[in-house]
Amino acid sequence: MEWNPQTLQFLSECFLHTLSPSPEPRRRAESSLADAAARPNYALAVLRLVAEPSIDDQIRQAAAVNFKNHLRLRWSSDDAPVPDPEKEQIKTLIVPLMLSATPKIQSQLSEALALIGHHDFPKSWPSLLPELVANLHKASQASDYASVNGILGTANSIFKKFRFQYKTNDLLLDLKYCLDNFARPLLEIFLKTASLIDAGAPNLRQLFESQRLCCRIFYSLNFQELPEFFEDHMKEWMSEFRKYLTTSYPALESSGADGVAVVDELRAAVCENINLYMEKNEEEFQGFLNDFALAVWTLLGNVSQSSTRDRLAITAIKFLTTVSTSVHHTLFASDGVIPQICQCIVIPNVRLREDDEELFEMNYVEFIRRDMEGSDLDTRRRIACELLKGIATHYGDAVKSIVSAQIQSLLGSFAANPGANWKDKDCAIYLVVSLATKKAGASVVSTELVDVQSFFESVIVPELQSADVNGYPMLKAGALKFFTMFRTQISKHIALKFFPDLVRFLTAESNVVHSYAASCIEKLLLVKDEGGGARYTSADINPIFAVLMNNLFSAFKLPESEENQYIMKCIMRVLAVADISVDVARICIEGLGSLLTEVCKNPKNPVFNHYLFESVAILVRRACERDSSLVSVFEGSLFPRLEIILANDVTEFLPYTFQLLAQLVELNRPPIPPIYMQIFEILLSPDSWKRASNVPALVRLLQAFLQKAPNEISQGDRLTKVLGIFDTLIQSSSTSEQGFYVLNTVIESLEYNAIKPYISHIWAALFRELQKKRTVKLIKSLLIFMSLFLIKHGSANVVDTMNSVQPDIFIVILNQFWIPNLKLITGAIELKLTAVASTRLICESPVLLDPAASVSWGKMVDSIVTLLSRPEEDRVEEEHNMPDITENAGYTSTFVLLYNAGKKEEDPLKDIRDPREFFVASLSRLSALTPGRYPKVISENVDPVNQTALLQLCNTYNLSIV
């Protein structure tokens, strides 16, 4: 794309139309830009448009966003990357352009620069840092803080990698380069800006932003280890840090919430820096610790409950938490300190605020994510409790007595005036729940603050038995959360009394309350007793089952809960436990089917959708286990819905659909209904296999057809097409294993005469892949296939069909692949299969019984003994395959396994109980035919350790090799 007036006009018009409120011109413009983006110099042309002062600011801003997104997609992509000459020109232009741009454009170009830096800096862009430093010096001298902050923002972006990447030699070399070039200029601008703030310079907002950026860069450059320069200049940094925590800035802080935020952001950045030093450089930092602990303590006493000050409060409390768990915890040992922390820091920050109530009512999904699912580590409530936990690591008894007394005080306040003081009870419940601990490796939570059983009966039960399910919903939610968290400690006979109440709360108007009720029921049904058996069985939920299912399905009609994942998960769990009668099955499949019809129109919530399909799968499985005649009922309800998914190509649901169809195929008795063979034709279409997300589910469905309709598949050209699918799948490393699943099922399910015409083509395809890539995964899959073939159709067929492709290839494959790699086999069924097949080979095949093959025979015995006598971890080296990383944005269709529609693993050797006994007995019988021959071969070819192991196996089964 050449830069000329026509290009400028074309791009300007396109970007103008992308801002149009009308969809048609917007789509046309986006399409034109997408076409242009594939041409060389597109990014350069857009960048020049951004630099063109005669163009409207809105258009230039749209172009800057497009430029950034274009670089994200194409800077280092394999598909149409930005050409190298264009890259060099962009790198030359971007820094000066960013510095001269308006703030909104500057932020986009700074992000674009950081994207380039992520791939190219420093090795492929050595001029960047010197250019930034030179410009920083120039802007600093001119006190041009718009440019200073642009440069620091860019530096902050490119240095962030030092926070997130593992420490490697390459990373440390990059860090040294950055420190050598930027550590001193950073300190200089930090100190200069500090002096301007102290002098009361007018542009305080820009100066505070500059200091904040310096603090974030400080964090990045110090994250891996303490650099020498920063250790040498620690006093200068720490003096300024302390000043920002202890000084008030009325010019900003009295100008409203916005001004307070500017100062708070700097203070929060300082708290993160001192917390980093406390965690990683405790020894070097200890001289400053007392002053900072006092400064942070005092600061927290003055931080209001306004949500605008949350970040500062959280980072400050985190610092005190880190100190509390360190060797300097004695700072908390003085009389009155822990009560003061509880009274002045913990309780005020644990109390419900208006913001919490608003979130509870307006965004229940986010509230639950924070409150129940543990993503609230960055909330005041949670971090205040973490501080108490930290102090309790050294002062447990003191914390216990103080918090227990505080809980009783809060409950007393509630009892005195429940209507006015309900938040005190909520605070008490929250303290008990949040300070509960879980021992490593255990699933049970415990608390020493209260007796769980008596607290449940005196504090929680009144909320559960409240006649009004809609009264004080936050208290109800807290009570349900307590019940859920301490479910294992609450004895069964007590918990069962409140099952009807939990079912009642499913009708509550509050989304959080009915979600917590569903979650509580779901978690209770998972509780196991000490013996490992389920505590709650179908007998426990049968009395309430009808009303429970009715309330669960009715909850989907409540506003905002049309796709409530907690309700759906509860339905799945109940269906896994309850007795599924014919009537129940009919009602439930219609209820689930109606939901399926709705979500097909616009899939939004992948978690809800997954539990919906799991619920269908478990209902089908458990109902048909009891009454196989129900298969036709499920087919009648599900087929029209699954057909809609297939016809409308609802990509998110295709993998689920194929798995459900596989489940239904497997539940049928041969011959399967003709409608399934119509589906089978879809399965054979190459278009079905183009999406990677469909492949595992399609293979699962194909396997079901091969097992249930082998005769139908043997007719016409169907088997040719099936083997064509196998051939395609094994050619890609990502689907190779799936290809073997297809092939193994063909061998297991079809008669030998049906597959005989194709055998030589199968071997040819496998040998081709073996020549291309000799990965461990491919070789293991090949061994399992050869073993299965031998078990099903005999060793003579294996040897003869392989040699028909290439003379004597069998012995080559045996020596180069089978014998050396047999030890890599994992999995109980696979181990038995390969061990038995290898045993049959050495005891039946004339090729190996020939004295000329005695070395191969002995080596195979050695490999079988290794496989059968050594634990997996001693014989299998972990295979490090670099995964393919793809960036996914938004809702993408991926394969998700339906646990309840899973394929049962079949053992092709059910009649052989113990492969070790089979091996030794077979060798014993063989050696008896020619006494004296095989002990000699074993002594010459089997490793001494394995000879000892073989003797032990013989003794175990009271057999001998003569």
TORDODO-439191 format. One record per residue (C-alpha): x, y, z; residue in three letters. Coordinates in pm, whole numbers, plus 50000, padded with zeros to 5 digits. Last residue first. Example, Ala and Ser with C-alpha at 12.3 -4.5 7.8 and 13.67 -1.06 7.14 Angstrom:
! TORDODO-439191
513674989450714Ser
512304955050780Ala
END
This chain:
! TORDODO-439191
513394245753212Val
511464277353298Ile
509694272153628Ser
506294277653787Leu
505174282654148Asn
503284314654061Tyr
505314337054292Thr
508454316254238Asn
508314321653860Cys
507744359053913Leu
510764360254148Gln
512874342553884Leu
511764368253625Leu
512724397053860Ala
516184381553911Thr
516634378153534Gln
515354414153503Asn
518164426953725Val
520644405753526Pro
519434421453192Asp
518084394752957Val
520014384652646Asn
522594357852735Glu
520964343653051Ser
517534343152879Ile
518844325152567Val
520504298752790Lys
517344294353003Pro
515434290252670Tyr
517114259352518Arg
517524236652822Gly
514224217952782Pro
512604220352438Thr
508804215852480Leu
508964223952855Ala
510324258252765Ser
507074267652587Leu
504844257152877Arg
506964276453131Ser
507104307052907Leu
503284306952873Ser
502824302253250Ala
505254330953323Val
503514355153084Phe
499944345553181Phe
500824348653550Glu
502204383553491Arg
499224393353271Pro
496794385553557Asp
493054381853495Arg
492994369453137Ile
489364362553037Asp
488544399853014Lys
491174404652745Leu
489654431752521Pro
489064453552829Asp
486584480652731Glu
486884516052861Glu
483384529752900Lys
482874559752678Lys
481844591252859Gly
478314605252836Ala
478304614853204Asn
481734631253189Tyr
480844651852884Leu
484274661452755Leu
484694697252639Val
485944703052285Phe
486334739852208Thr
484004765052053Ser
485074800452128Thr
483214825852338Tyr
485394856352388Gly
489014858252280Ala
491204828052232Asn
494954830152203Glu
496454798152074Thr
499314779652239Ile
500324746952075Asp
501764725852353Pro
505474718052370Met
505664680652423Asn
507824670852716His
507454633052748Glu
507914621453104Glu
510304592353116Glu
508604559053171Val
510424529553331Arg
510884539453695Asp
507694560553720Glu
505594531653588Glu
506694506953853Pro
508944478253738Arg
508004441553715Ser
505564438153426Leu
506994462453171Leu
510624454453255Thr
509834416953233Val
508184422052893Ile
511214441652767Ser
513684414452875Asp
511504387452717Val
511544407752395Met
515334410152413Lys
515554372252450Gly
513344365652146Trp
515224391551940Ser
518514374352030Val
516994339751962Ser
515884349151610Ala
518114323351435Ala
516654297051671Pro
513274302151493Asp
510614306551762Leu
510504343651680Leu
509484340151314Val
507414309051394Pro
505154331051609Ser
503434313651899Glu
505394317752227Cys
507314349652148Ile
504244366251990Leu
501844353652255Arg
503954370252524Thr
504104402952329Ser
500294402252290Ala
499814394652662Val
502164422852768Ala
500674447452516Thr
497074441152626Leu
497804439753000Lys
499744472352990Leu
497074489252778Glu
494324478553021Ile
496254490453329Ala
497514523453181Gly
501064530853063Thr
503274516452788Ile
506814530452783Leu
508464496652861Lys
507364483252521Leu
509524509452352Asn
512784490452289Pro
511114457452184Ile
508324471051961Trp
510174498851779Phe
513534489851625Gln
513634452251682Asn
509974444551612Leu
509634469851332Ile
512674454751158Val
511404419051221Ile
508054428451064Phe
509564445750760Ile
510804412250627Asp
509444419350275Pro
507524452250247Gln
503734455650235Val
503214417850235Ser
505594415750533Asn
503124435050748Met
500214412950643Thr
502194381150713Asp
503504390951058Val
500194404151197Val
498164376051039Asn
500514349751186Ala
500304366151532Ser
496564360651560Gly
493434380051461His
492034396351774Lys
495014394452012Ile
497494401951730Leu
495504431951602Phe
495204445251959Leu
498964442052012Ser
499734458851679Met
497364487651768Phe
498834491852118Ile
502374491851977Leu
501414517751712Leu
499854540851974Ser
503034538352183Lys
505154546551875Ile
502994576551784Leu
503034591052137Lys
506794585852173Val
507344605751853Thr
509014590251550Arg
507834614951289Lys
507884612250909Lys
509134576250870Gln
506674563751132Leu
503874582550959Glu
504584564550631Arg
504854531150813Phe
501374536950961Leu
499824545950624Ala
501424515450456Ala
500204492950738Trp
496604505450692Ile
496794501650313His
498014465350354Ser
495114458250589Ile
492344472250366Tyr
491204440950179Pro
491264421250510Lys
488984445250700Ile
485654428450626Ala
487164393250625Asn
488594399650974Tyr
485174407051118Glu
484664442351249Leu
484484454951609Ser
487954453051764Glu
489984460851450Ile
487694489951353Val
487744501951715Thr
491554502051710Asn
491594522151386Leu
489204548851516Val
491084552751844Tyr
494324553351641Phe
493094583651447Gly
492224601051775Gln
495844596751885Glu
497064613351564Ser
494744643351608Thr
497184670251732Ser
500184654151560Ser
498404656351225Ser
498764628250968Gln
497044603251196Ile
493684620751151Leu
493644619950771Thr
494384582550753Asp
491724574651017Phe
489154595150824Ile
490074576050506Gly
489624544050707Leu
486024554550778Val
485514563850411Lys
486694529750291Thr
484504513650559Leu
481464531950422Arg
482084522550057Asp
479274497250032Gly
478574475250336Gln
481014469250625Ser
479484498850811Ile
476054482350817Glu
477554450150953Asn
479564467751225Pro
476514487251353Ala
476844488851734Lys
480624488751784Gln
481574507751469Leu
478714532251528Phe
479884539451885Ala
483474544051764Gln
482274569451506Leu
480464588551779Leu
483604590151998Arg
485644600051693Val
483144627651620Leu
483434639751982Ala
487254640251970Pro
487204657951629Val
484614685151681Asn
486914711251842Ser
489404707151555Ala
486834720051307Arg
487344704950959Lys
485974670651053Trp
482324676950966Ser
483324690650624Asp
484904656750531Pro
481404640950538Ser
481494606050693Leu
479764617451013Leu
476934633050815Ile
476384598250661Glu
476304583351011Phe
473474607051101Ile
471394591150824Gln
472474557050963Met
471024567851296Tyr
467594573651143Ile
467574536951031Pro
467154524051390Pro
470084503151527Ile
470164465851451Pro
471514460751707Pro
470524471352061Arg
470504508452131Asn
472194523852436Leu
475484527852248Glu
473814548451973Val
472224570952239Leu
475584577552407Gln
477224584652073Ala
474394609051992Leu
475044626552324Leu
478764629252241Gln
478044642651890Phe
475714669052032Thr
478184680152299Tyr
480924685452036Pro
478404704351815Leu
477194727752089Phe
479544757452052Glu
479364754651672Thr
475604759451646Val
475634748151281Asp
471984757351225Asn
471124722851084Ala
473284704051338Leu
471984723151641Ile
468414721551510Ile
468814683751457Glu
469934680451820Leu
466684696551930Arg
464454674751708Pro
466454643751816Phe
466284650452190Leu
462634644652279Ser
461864614852057Gly
465304599752114Glu
464834602752489Phe
461504584552471Val
463024558152238Ser
465824551252488Val
463234547652766Leu
462744510752677Ser
466124503852842Ser
464604507953189Asp
466854510453494Arg
470174516553316Glu
468184537253066Cys
467194562053339Ala
470734564953472Arg
472414571053136Arg
469764593852983Val
469494615153297Leu
473274616753327Ile
473664628352966Ala
470864654252985Val
472324668453307Ser
475814669353154Glu
474354688652857Phe
472814714353092Leu
475944715153308Tyr
477994724653001His
475484750852889Asn
475534767853229Phe
479334769153223Val
479414781652861Pro
477034810852932Asn
475994828852616Lys
474644804652353Pro
472064824052148Asn
469154805351990Lys
470484771552103Cys
470044783252463Val
466254783152425Glu
465844748652266Thr
468184733952527Leu
466094748652809Leu
462994732452660Ser
464864699252631Gly
465914700752996Leu
462304704353106Gly
461114678252858Glu
463854654252968Ile
462924660153331Cys
459214652553292Ile
459764620353093Arg
462544608053325Ala
460454615053634Val
457564594653492Asp
459844565253404Val
461444565753750Ser
464864580653821Ile
465864573954182Asp
467854604354288Ala
471664606954310Val
473034617153969Ala
469814635453884Leu
470304656454198Val
473874665254092Arg
472844676453741Met
469914696753877Ile
472324713454124Cys
474694722453840Lys
471814738553654Met
470744759153956Ile
474344770854008Tyr
474734778853636Gln
471794802953629Asn
470804807153265Glu
467314822453303Glu
468414835153644Ser
468324872853568Glu
464594874953648Pro
463104842753794Leu
461854817853535Lys
464954795953571Phe
464014791853939Ala
460914772353830Ser
463154743553711Phe
464804741154052Leu
461524745954239Asn
459834717554048Asn
462864694954090Met
462884700354467Leu
459084697454495Val
459184663054334Ala
462344651254514Phe
461394660854870Ile
460654626055005Pro
463124609954757Asn
466034631554877Ile
467274610755169Asp
466474576855013Ala
468424587154702Ser
471554589454912Thr
473254614855140Tyr
476484605455317Arg
478054590655001Ala
480514562755083Gly
484234569355133Gly
484504550955465Gly
484934584055647Glu
481674597855512Asp
481364615055175Lys
479694648255100Val
478844653354731Leu
475074656054785Leu
475734683755038Leu
477604703654772Lys
474634703454531Glu
472124712154805Ile
474324741354920Cys
474864753454562Ser
471134753654497Ala
470474773454817Ala
473354796954730Tyr
471854803454384Ser
468394808954536His
469864834254778Val
472174851754530Val
469404856354275Asn
467174872054537Ser
463524864354462Glu
463584833454683Ala
461944802354533Thr
465064780554572Leu
464904790554939Phe
462084765754992Arg
464274736554875Val
466884746755134Leu
464114747655392Asp
462964712455295Pro
466594700355336Phe
466714715955684Phe
465844685555894Lys
468324665155689Leu
471224686355821Ala
470484676556183Ile
470304638956116His
473364641055892Lys
475714657656136Ser
477004692456054Ile
480794689356031Gln
480824679555661Thr
478534708255559Arg
480724735055720Phe
481154755855404Met
477684749955262Thr
475834756655588Phe
477934788255640Phe
477174799855283Lys
473474793655341Leu
473584815055656Ala
475424843055474Gly
472914842155187Ala
470024844055434Lys
471674873855602Leu
472084890755264Met
468424883355181Pro
467024901555485Tyr
463444889755414Gly
462784872055082Asn
462444836255210Val
459884848455468Asp
459134819355701Ala
462574820955859Ser
463654785255932Gln
467034788955756Leu
467694822255928Glu
466824808356272Pro
469034777856190Val
472194798556131Ile
472774815056470Val
471754790756746Ser
471804757156564Glu
474764764356337Phe
476744780956616Phe
476054749956834Ser
477294725656566Gln
480274746956459Val
481624753556809Asp
483074788156759Val
486414805356689Leu
488394773056654Glu
487344767856294Thr
487484738956052Ser
487314732755679Val
487264697155544Val
488794689555203Ser
492164679455340Ala
495494679055152Gly
496884707755354Ala
494564716355643Lys
491664739655568Lys
491054769755784Thr
487984789855878Ala
488714826955919Leu
486404836755633Ser
483424816355752Val
483594827056117Val
484244863556031Leu
481444863855770Tyr
478954850056021Ile
479824877456271Ala
479674904856003Cys
476244892655886Asp
475064893656248Lys
476294929456281Asp
474634938155948Lys
471274928256097Trp
471574956956349Asn
468494978256282Ala
465914950856239Gly
467554926556481Pro
467684951256774Asn
469134936657096Ala
469784902856933Ala
471884919456661Phe
474074937656916Ser
474524905157109Gly
475574887656786Leu
478184914956725Leu
479474912257083Ser
479644874257056Gln
481674877556734Ile
483994903256897Gln
484594880157192Ala
485484851956955Ser
487724876156759Val
489664886457073Ile
489954851257217Ser
491004835356886Lys
493434863256792Val
495204860557129Ala
495334822757110Asp
496714822856755Gly
499514848056809Tyr
502204835356572His
500194822356272Thr
497204841856411Ala
498704874856289Ile
498534862255929Gly
495014848855973Lys
493934882756108Leu
495524900055808Leu
493794875155573Glu
490504885355738Cys
491144921655643Ala
492094910055291Ile
488744892755247Arg
486484921155352Arg
488574947955178Arg
488384930354843Thr
491364919154637Asp
491274883354757Leu
487624882554650Asp
488054856154378Ser
487254829754638Gly
484274812954472Glu
481634821254732Met
481984858654793Asp
483854871854491Arg
482314850554219Arg
479014851454406Ile
478924889654395Phe
480034889954030Glu
477174866753929Val
474674885654150Tyr
475194918653972Asn
472524944054073Met
471254932354412Glu
474394918254572Phe
476554944454396Leu
474404972054548Glu
474584956454893Glu
478364953554867Asp
478654989954750Asp
476465001355040Glu
478994986055276Arg
478914953555470Leu
481284952555765Arg
484574934155714Val
486614966055663Asn
485384982955979Pro
485884950256175Ile
489464944056057Val
491184978056077Ile
490174997356391Cys
488694970856622Gln
490704940456515Cys
493924959956469Ile
493334976856808Gln
492714943356976Pro
495984930456819Ile
498034960756928Val
496744963357287Gly
499874951257456Asp
502864948157222Ser
503244916057021Ala
502304929956677Phe
505774943656597Leu
506974909556715Thr
505974896756368His
509414907156242His
510334871356148Val
507604873355884Ser
503914862955895Thr
502684895856046Ser
504924916855816Val
503244901755507Thr
499814908855657Thr
500824944955733Leu
501794949355366Phe
498544933355248Lys
496604957755468Ile
498234986955283Ala
497574971554941Thr
493894965955028Ile
493305000355182Ala
494925017854885Leu
492914997954631Arg
489675003254820Asp
489865041454837Arg
487275048254565Thr
485025023054742Ser
484555048255024Ser
485135032555367Gln
487495060855467Ser
491265057555500Val
492505076655807Asn
493255047156037Gly
494815029255740Leu
497365057555705Leu
498405054456069Thr
499085017156032Trp
500885022855700Val
503155049455851Ala
503805028956166Leu
504744998155962Ala
506845020155732Phe
508875035256016Asp
509405001356177Asn
510474984855850Leu
513145009055724Phe
516164991555878Gly
514574957955793Gln
514704963855417Phe
518094947655342Glu
517154916555544Glu
513584914155414Glu
514534915955046Asn
511924893054887Lys
508674895255083Glu
509294928155270Met
510834943354956Tyr
507724933954755Leu
505464947455031Asn
507474979955021Ile
506844982454648Asn
503144973254669Glu
502634999354942Cys
504335025854722Val
502005017254431Ala
499025020854669Ala
500355054954781Arg
500655066454419Leu
497125054754340Glu
495865071154658Asp
497245105354555Val
495425105054219Val
492305089654379Ala
492055117454638Val
491965142854354Gly
489095124854180Asp
487175120654506Ala
487045158254562Gly
489465187754542Ser
490425185054911Ser
492895157154840Glu
494635175354556Leu
495625209054702Ala
495365192755047Pro
498365169854989Tyr
498805150255310Ser
502195135955402Thr
502775102455575Thr
502475076755297Leu
504005098955028Tyr
506915108055259Lys
507625071355330Arg
508155064254958Phe
510395094854923Glu
512665083555205Ser
512555047855076Met
513865056854729Trp
516735078254855Glu
517655052855126Lys
517665023854879Met
520265040054653His
523005013554683Asp
520404985454699Glu
518674999854391Phe
521965000554196Phe
522864965154306Glu
519594950454179Pro
517404931854435Leu
515974901154260Glu
513274891754008Gln
510754918854103Phe
513084948454145Asn
512914961653785Leu
509154955953766Ser
508344972054103Tyr
510585002454033Phe
508775006153698Ile
505475007253890Arg
506915032754133Cys
508185054853848Cys
504705053253694Leu
503175064854024Arg
505725092954047Gln
504805105353698Ser
501085103353783Glu
501785124354093Phe
503595150253879Leu
500815151353619Gln
498205157153891Arg
500385183154068Leu
500715206753770Asn
501055238353981Pro
504415231154151Ala
504205231554532Gly
507965230654599Ala
507645196154756Asp
505945183754438Ile
508755198554225Leu
511375182354451Ser
509665148454414Ala
509615152654035Thr
513405157754035Lys
513885127754266Leu
511835104454045Phe
513385118453723Ile
516865111153856Glu
515965077154000Leu
514575065653664Leu
517555080053472Pro
519845059053700Arg
517975026053663Ala
517375029553286Phe
520395019153081Asn
522274994853304Asp
519004983053457Leu
517474975753117Cys
520544956252998Tyr
520684937453330Lys
516984928053292Leu
517564914852938Asp
520484893853066Leu
518304881753356Leu
515564871353112Leu
518044852252895Asp
519524834453199Asn
516034824053307Thr
513734836153587Lys
510204827853489Tyr
508184855753329Gln
505474876553495Phe
507124905353676Arg
510084910453441Phe
507614911953150Lys
506264944453293Lys
509374962753170Phe
507864970052825Ile
504664985052967Ser
506365005953237Asn
508815019552981Ala
505865030352764Thr
504135047153057Gly
507435063653158Leu
507835077852805Ile
504235090752789Gly
504565104253144Asn
507675124353056Val
505995136552735Ser
502965150852918Ala
505385161353194Tyr
507245186452979Asp
509515200153254Ser
511825211752968Ala
514805194553129Gln
512645164153201Ser
511395162452841Ala
514985162452708Lys
516165136452958His
513135114452887Leu
513735117952513Asn
517325106052549Ala
516235077352778Val
513475066452536Leu
515865066952239Glu
518535047852435Pro
515815022152525Leu
514485017652172Leu
517725015751970Ser
518414979152052Pro
515164967551887Trp
515684931451782Ser
517444920752102Lys
515684944052347Pro
512814942952277Phe
511424926051965Asp
508384905352064His
507064922952376His
508544955452250Gly
506244955051948Ile
503254950652177Leu
504624977752411Ala
504845001852116Leu
501234994352029Ala
500215001052391Glu
502095034352384Ser
500465042052049Leu
497015037152201Gln
497855058252512Ser
499315085852294Gln
496175087052080Ile
494065095052387Lys
496665119352532Pro
497225139052208Thr
500305128752012Ala
503795144352014Ser
505415117352231Leu
503745088952042Met
504945102551708Leu
508515105851833Pro
508445069351955Val
506565053851660Ile
508545065451357Leu
511745044751361Thr
510025013351489Lys
507405016651215Ile
510155019750950Gln
511894988551081Glu
508664968451083Lys
507894978550723Glu
511324965450613Pro
510624932750807Asp
507214925350650Pro
504204925550890Val
503074889350919Pro
500694872950670Ala
499894841050869Asp
502804830551085Asp
502114859351320Ser
504814880851476Ser
503514915851415Trp
500244903751265Arg
497424901451516Leu
498644924851790Arg
500094948051527Leu
496684951251359His
495044957551697Asn
497414986651770Lys
496995001651422Phe
493194998351445Asn
493185016951778Val
495415044051630Ala
493155046551321Ala
490085051851542Ala
492025079351723Gln
493035095351395Arg
489415095051278Ile
488225111151602Gln
491005137251587Asp
489975149551238Asp
492785148050981Ile
494985178450908Ser
497495168351178Pro
498525136250991Glu
500435114351239Ala
497575089151277Val
497415087550895Leu
501135079550891Arg
500495050951137Leu
497725037850912Val
500085038350611Ala
502805020250806Leu
500354993450919Ala
499224987950558Tyr
502824986650430Asn
502284952350268Pro
498664942650190Arg
496584919350412Ala
495244948950610Ala
493594963150296Ala
491054934750287Asp
490244938950658Ala
489984976650608Leu
487464972150326Ser
485424947750539Ser
485404971550836Glu
484234999950607Ala
481424978750458Arg
480344967350807Arg
480185003250936Arg
478345015150623Pro
475684988250691Glu
475504989651072Pro
474395026151099Ser
475875043651408Pro
478935052951194Ser
482315052051369Leu
483675025951124Thr
482525050250850His
485105076250956Leu
487835049750964Phe
487005039550607Cys
486805075450484Glu
490195084150633Ser
491755052050493Leu
490585059250136Phe
491495096450157Gln
495005089650286Leu
495515061950028Thr
494415085649748Gln
496695113449879Pro
499745090249864Asn
501425063950083Trp
501655032049880Glu
500005000050000Met
END
